[in-house]
Amino acid sequence: MAVTRAPEKAATGESARPPLSPRGLRSRTAIVDAAATMMRHSGVASTSLDDVLAAAGCGKSQLYHYFDDSADLIRAVIDRQVELILAAQPAIHHADSWAGLRRWADQVLESHRVLDGPFACPLGSMAAELKNDDAYLPHLDAAFRRWEEPLARGLEVMRERGQLTRQSNPDRLAQSIVAAVQGGLMMAQIHDDGAVFEDAVENALLSLRRRATPRRRPVPAKS
């Protein structure tokens, strides 16, 4: 998708858009969802604005009412993809115990079996395609941090509770777990073998368990 900018508008003295009406919100959501679906299947570069608008049932005037340019739309799709990830993993908000982490890991494994087969991560695919573009890198960084934050909060609770060593860094551990998920998905795709992804997730949990305090080390077995 080449970056196209909205026609110049007269200055209004306001930098932010006014709140959307319910109808406007529905139209904006339709555009973002159509773009997200097409980018997930075809990639960002192969997705055209005309196809997105046709699928959303909207016109270019609506597009440029809600977005500054196509780059702004792509950033909105990044936001949408992380929203979908978190919605598919509700247990991530309760990953503050070994059992909670087990439930979250099971949801991660199941969600990737359902979405386009076992190897799909739309956010990871967008990151791979856009990682060298400074227009999107800060937004991608923020999106992954949004994914990591619930894990980090849960791990912080576990550390305060004495289930993890005091030396454990919840933020870095959460980042490592998400990195294992992303790397596992990529390698599973390369090898065409979902077991590679499952092993990556399980090994991430095993690595985390090594940071358990000795008296807390026993953990629930995989369900």
Secondary structure, DSSP 4 states (H G I P E B T S, - for coil): ----BPPP----S-SSPPPPPHHHHHHHHHHHHHHHHHHHHH-STT--HHHHHHHHT--HHHHHHH-SBHHHHHHHHHHHHHHHHHHH-GGGGG-SSHHHHHHHHHHHHHHHHHSTTTT--HHHHHHHHHTT-TTTHHHHHHHHHHHHHHHHHHHHHHHHHTSB-TT--HHHHHHHHHHHHHHHHHHHHHHT-HHHHHHHHHHHHHHHHTTB-GGG---PPP-
